[in-house]
Amino acid sequence: MTNLLVAYLDQMIAIAPVWGYVLIVFFMTIESSFIPFPSEVVMIPAGFLAARGSLTLGSPRADAVLAVVAGTVGSLLGALVNYVLFRKLGRPFLDRYGKYFFLPPESVTRAEEIFLRYGVGATFFCRLLPGIRQLISIPAGLAGMPMRSFLTWTGLGAAIWVAILTAVGWVVGKQTADMNAQQIVDAGKSLLGQYSLPIFLTALLLLAGYVLLKRWVMKG
């Protein structure tokens, strides 16, 4: 999937000065829904272009900030699609037709187990974990999680993940010469891989903090 998308990414980069933020929102909406789509292919190039002053405003810092905003908005919209769709349709529809929506039963079941175990906080920390960040909004919808809590926790988690990818693209853009789309994504994923353990540990610490706080509140 990644290689197929990267093949068209150079064309997207060419129109980024005009349509950059629209493209970010559009593709991150797809990425955060049930359609398999790697966020690295969107936000790493966005950070790269921002660092080069090649997005709409031509101001590196302003473009980077707005890229994070656009990516977060797209992530929220995509997550909202999952939430609303499966809140309305319910588990029987998911069990019967989920495979047609690129939703492997085992992955959805795992996401549901995490949500039921850790509650609303799962919609936050799971946004930092690969393979489940797009799926955690499905059990939130099935369980009827309050909309305000869903948007708040999902938005915070999405913003952190989008900011991480944008920062990775920014570093690549500042440290390297001109690169094509494939090279940008490959360099960014390589850099991201170097920091995957700290990101994972941060997610675990956030989870542990949330669980301890929840238990303390319940005891109080």
C-alpha positions as CSV (number, residue, x, y, z in Angstrom):
1,M,0.0,0.0,0.0
2,T,2.8,2.4,1.0
3,N,4.7,1.9,-2.2
4,L,1.6,2.3,-4.4
5,L,0.8,5.6,-2.7
6,V,4.3,6.9,-2.9
7,A,4.2,6.4,-6.7
8,Y,1.7,9.2,-6.9
9,L,3.1,11.4,-4.1
10,D,5.4,13.4,-6.3
11,Q,2.4,14.7,-8.2
12,M,0.8,15.7,-4.9
13,I,4.0,17.5,-3.8
14,A,3.9,19.5,-7.0
15,I,0.5,21.0,-6.1
16,A,1.2,21.3,-2.4
17,P,1.8,25.1,-2.4
18,V,-1.9,25.6,-3.4
19,W,-3.7,22.5,-2.2
20,G,-1.3,21.3,0.6
21,Y,-3.6,21.7,3.6
22,V,-6.7,20.4,1.7
23,L,-4.7,17.3,0.7
24,I,-3.5,16.7,4.3
25,V,-7.0,16.9,5.7
26,F,-8.4,14.7,2.9
27,F,-5.8,11.9,3.2
28,M,-5.6,12.0,7.0
29,T,-9.4,11.6,7.0
30,I,-9.0,8.4,4.9
31,E,-6.1,7.2,7.1
32,S,-8.1,7.6,10.3
33,S,-11.1,5.8,9.0
34,F,-11.4,2.0,8.3
35,I,-9.5,2.3,5.0
36,P,-5.9,1.1,5.3
37,F,-3.7,4.1,4.6
38,P,-0.3,4.9,6.2
39,S,-0.2,8.3,8.0
40,E,3.6,8.4,7.4
41,V,3.0,8.9,3.7
42,V,1.1,12.1,4.4
43,M,2.6,13.8,7.4
44,I,6.3,13.1,6.9
45,P,6.3,14.8,3.5
46,A,4.2,17.6,4.9
47,G,6.8,18.2,7.6
48,F,9.5,18.0,4.9
49,L,7.8,20.6,2.7
50,A,7.1,22.9,5.6
51,A,10.8,22.9,6.6
52,R,11.6,23.9,3.0
53,G,9.0,26.6,2.9
54,S,7.2,24.8,0.1
55,L,3.7,24.8,1.5
56,T,1.0,27.4,1.1
57,L,2.3,30.1,3.4
58,G,6.0,29.8,2.5
59,S,6.9,30.3,6.2
60,P,8.5,27.1,7.6
61,R,7.2,27.4,11.2
62,A,3.7,28.6,10.3
63,D,3.4,25.9,7.7
64,A,4.5,23.2,10.2
65,V,1.9,24.4,12.7
66,L,-0.9,24.5,10.2
67,A,0.2,21.1,8.8
68,V,-0.3,19.6,12.4
69,V,-3.6,21.4,12.7
70,A,-4.8,20.0,9.3
71,G,-3.5,16.5,10.1
72,T,-5.3,16.5,13.4
73,V,-8.6,17.8,11.9
74,G,-8.3,15.0,9.2
75,S,-7.6,12.4,11.9
76,L,-10.6,13.5,13.9
77,L,-12.9,13.4,10.9
78,G,-11.8,9.9,9.9
79,A,-12.2,8.7,13.5
80,L,-15.6,10.3,13.6
81,V,-16.6,8.3,10.6
82,N,-15.8,5.1,12.4
83,Y,-17.5,6.2,15.6
84,V,-20.8,7.3,14.0
85,L,-21.0,4.5,11.5
86,F,-20.5,1.7,14.0
87,R,-22.5,3.4,16.7
88,K,-25.5,3.4,14.3
89,L,-24.9,0.0,12.7
90,G,-23.8,-2.0,15.8
91,R,-21.8,-5.1,16.3
92,P,-24.0,-7.5,14.2
93,F,-23.2,-5.4,11.1
94,L,-19.5,-5.4,11.9
95,D,-19.4,-9.1,12.4
96,R,-21.2,-9.8,9.2
97,Y,-19.7,-7.2,6.8
98,G,-16.5,-6.0,8.5
99,K,-14.3,-8.0,6.2
100,Y,-15.6,-5.9,3.3
101,F,-14.5,-2.7,5.1
102,F,-10.8,-3.9,5.5
103,L,-11.6,-4.8,9.2
104,P,-10.0,-8.1,10.2
105,P,-12.2,-9.6,13.0
106,E,-9.1,-10.4,15.2
107,S,-7.9,-6.8,15.0
108,V,-11.3,-5.3,15.8
109,T,-11.7,-7.8,18.7
110,R,-8.3,-6.7,20.1
111,A,-9.2,-3.1,19.8
112,E,-12.5,-3.8,21.6
113,E,-10.7,-5.7,24.4
114,I,-8.4,-2.7,25.0
115,F,-11.2,-0.3,25.0
116,L,-13.3,-2.3,27.4
117,R,-10.4,-2.8,29.7
118,Y,-9.0,0.7,29.8
119,G,-12.1,2.8,29.0
120,V,-12.1,6.2,27.3
121,G,-8.4,6.8,27.8
122,A,-7.7,4.0,25.3
123,T,-8.9,6.3,22.5
124,F,-6.0,8.6,23.5
125,F,-3.0,6.3,24.0
126,C,-3.9,3.9,21.2
127,R,-3.5,6.8,18.8
128,L,0.3,6.4,19.4
129,L,0.3,2.7,18.7
130,P,0.7,1.2,15.2
131,G,-1.9,-1.2,13.9
132,I,-4.6,-0.1,16.2
133,R,-4.7,3.7,16.1
134,Q,-7.4,3.7,13.3
135,L,-9.4,0.9,14.9
136,I,-9.9,2.1,18.5
137,S,-12.7,4.5,17.4
138,I,-14.8,1.5,16.4
139,P,-15.3,0.0,19.9
140,A,-15.8,3.6,21.1
141,G,-18.8,3.9,18.8
142,L,-20.1,0.4,19.6
143,A,-20.0,1.2,23.3
144,G,-21.7,4.6,22.8
145,M,-18.8,6.6,24.3
146,P,-20.0,10.2,24.9
147,M,-19.2,12.4,21.9
148,R,-17.4,15.1,23.8
149,S,-15.1,12.6,25.5
150,F,-14.4,10.8,22.3
151,L,-13.5,14.0,20.4
152,T,-11.3,15.3,23.3
153,W,-9.3,12.1,23.9
154,T,-9.0,11.2,20.2
155,G,-8.0,14.8,19.3
156,L,-5.3,14.9,21.9
157,G,-3.8,11.5,20.8
158,A,-4.1,12.3,17.1
159,A,-2.4,15.7,17.6
160,I,0.6,14.1,19.3
161,W,1.0,11.5,16.6
162,V,0.6,14.0,13.8
163,A,3.1,16.4,15.5
164,I,5.6,13.5,15.8
165,L,5.4,12.7,12.1
166,T,5.6,16.3,11.1
167,A,8.6,16.8,13.2
168,V,10.3,13.8,11.6
169,G,9.6,15.2,8.2
170,W,10.9,18.6,9.4
171,V,14.2,17.1,10.5
172,V,14.6,15.2,7.3
173,G,13.9,18.5,5.3
174,K,16.4,20.5,7.3
175,Q,19.2,17.9,7.2
176,T,19.1,16.6,3.6
177,A,19.3,17.8,0.1
178,D,16.4,17.7,-2.4
179,M,14.7,14.3,-2.4
180,N,11.9,12.6,-4.2
181,A,8.8,11.3,-2.5
182,Q,10.1,7.8,-2.0
183,Q,13.3,9.1,-0.5
184,I,11.4,11.4,1.9
185,V,9.2,8.7,3.1
186,D,12.0,6.1,3.5
187,A,14.2,8.6,5.3
188,G,11.4,9.6,7.6
189,K,10.4,6.1,8.4
190,S,14.0,5.2,9.2
191,L,14.3,8.2,11.6
192,L,10.9,7.3,13.1
193,G,12.1,3.7,13.7
194,Q,15.0,5.0,15.7
195,Y,12.6,6.6,18.2
196,S,9.8,4.0,18.1
197,L,10.8,2.6,21.5
198,P,10.6,5.9,23.3
199,I,7.2,6.6,21.6
200,F,6.0,3.1,22.7
201,L,7.3,3.6,26.2
202,T,5.6,7.1,26.4
203,A,2.3,5.5,25.4
204,L,2.7,2.9,28.1
205,L,3.5,5.6,30.7
206,L,0.5,7.5,29.7
207,L,-1.6,4.4,30.0
208,A,-0.2,3.6,33.4
209,G,-0.8,7.1,34.6
210,Y,-4.4,7.0,33.3
211,V,-5.1,3.7,35.0
212,L,-3.6,4.9,38.3
213,L,-5.6,8.1,38.2
214,K,-8.8,6.3,37.4
215,R,-8.3,3.9,40.3
216,W,-7.5,6.8,42.7
217,V,-10.7,8.7,41.6
218,M,-12.8,5.6,42.0
219,K,-11.5,5.0,45.5
220,G,-12.1,8.6,46.4
